[in-house]
């Protein structure tokens, strides 16, 4: 709704109780999603219902799990550059009840404990899809119990047999697993289980989006609100086509019956682990909410976690570190001082290279609003004046007994300006790439003489 359309439903008394000077100002803020309609206490019930329905996100936010959760949905754009993507897809590993329980236990523990660090963030997998491959109730119940007692990550319970699903829900239903799946044959019983255990429900309908919408509507009429869709799309071309149609229908056409997150199975119908990972990467970009994989190995998972982080980082809010002086490898007062910007990727690249080079050093980080070296320089946020100011701000002279500073090779042009700002200092031009800093220090720092007077060893 536009601001004017919203305004038509407001009381137009300009009473200011919402915190805005006029109803029109409030309407404009609501339209820009900077204020919530509930701030107006004067709305009639009818207007409230109309405006709340209109302001509902086109894709419902669905939460899976107990203490640790996968939250997916609530997306409002087709392309990240239009605004941002809000909820990254959950990456889960499928385990079948035909696998030996000892293997299950160790695999569940390994996957639960797996994490990698990138730009200061911990990246990890999100849960398990437990599949009733055997079609036997007891095997499935054993798998569910074994997994549940070795992880606190969310679970997806996969069986199309309501009686088997009920048994499994009896063991872990309180942890709000995702039920997979209701189909044309079992939807009444599965919907009832979702209501009884207050769990989200997957709707599987591979015959087409119209049929999927019909089934979703029937499940909705039974009272199930938290739904995940499986359109049964397999392969590269079919899944990009189907998932894009689903996203378009939800966001551009406001088609409520298909306004739910989607679960995908790149593990099915792919010929190799490599193909599975590439298809999963496609699903991260367009437009899965939960992605089920069959294979777990750090080398396969790491690129997916990195890709997901890149796509689901708000481009308007760069990840940044706090400016300051960072000691690396227990530096002394004689150790070299390098300077960089506060963009996380820049900081962690150079800090990581310094650390692995083994060279004790100081890394001065300037506040550039989270911009990388060249971008910050081009924006006038990483220049001689800023570096000189940051040196004073963090009393760098107290940490070191020399007056040499290494600037990134990409901003070699500011060497002269910095020498003017810091007339007592020697300005050294470092390498362009972070990976060359270790070699640079070995070749240049050891050979270079520390200006006197020394203030004593640190
Ligand atoms: S509280 Fe409601 S009626 Fe009062 S100014 Fe705000 S929008 Fe208008």
Boltz pocket constraint, residues with backbone or C-beta under 6 A from the ligand:
constraints:
  - pocket:
      binder: B
      contacts: [[A, 10], [A, 11], [A, 12], [A, 13], [A, 14], [A, 15], [A, 16], [A, 17], [A, 18], [A, 19], [A, 20], [A, 21], [A, 22], [A, 23], [A, 26], [A, 39], [A, 40], [A, 41], [A, 42], [A, 43]]
      max_distance: 6.0
